[in-house]
């Protein structure tokens, strides 16, 4: 079987060994029926000469063809992942979040990833980089607005500082309206050393606004301030009060400049 005889089948020429016996002929026939040939030649339509295609991509067994768009994208993501693993520290990434399922979440883009390689490839992608640019632009805008809104030293209101002389004397009386039987409180505060031209200031404060005691929903505070006395407050039941416009006779306040006595009264609904 040292000689080869070309056999043409259409435009294809097969180089088959020349048989020297019937057994070799049967072997060649079985091989030709299963397309097991050593070489394959195709005749050119222009020159009539056989073409050699076994050196081309995909012609030989085990060789790969030209990479397509999907293969190129996979290779690019793998290269970016390896590069990111060398340059990025995930411990310092503020946008990575590890879920209880073992996956990784990007808090900036709201995407889920099965492993660190997938997350790192995402950080090098267009979506993540675009969101980073938007976040940086937003932070710069907010910072510039805060700088513009911040008052200058001349515009800032200076805190009033004065020497306090102690707490004023006071008296609290529980009252009940005879007609509607509504309960109330009457406060009388004596301020003989109040600063000239000053008037006591009163306000009601929620239990969650103050920082002196543990907040209790059952109470609210009436705060009274008068310079140079210390600011005092009274814990009263946290109930709805009668509006002074609805009943001015039952809810009122009065400041006696001659006697330097402040009085106020209010009723609960």
Secondary structure by P-SEA (a helix, b strand, c coil): ccbbbbbbcccccccccccccaaaaaaaaaaaaaccccbbbbbbccccbbbbccccccccccccccccaaaaaaaaaaaaaaaaaaccccccccccccccccbbbccccccccccaaaaaaaaacaaaaaaaaaaaaaaaaaaaaaaaaccccccccccbbbbbcccccbbbbbbbcccccccbbbbbbbbccccccbbbbbbcccccccccccccccbbbbbbbcccccbbbbbcccccccccccccccccccccccccbbbbbbbcc
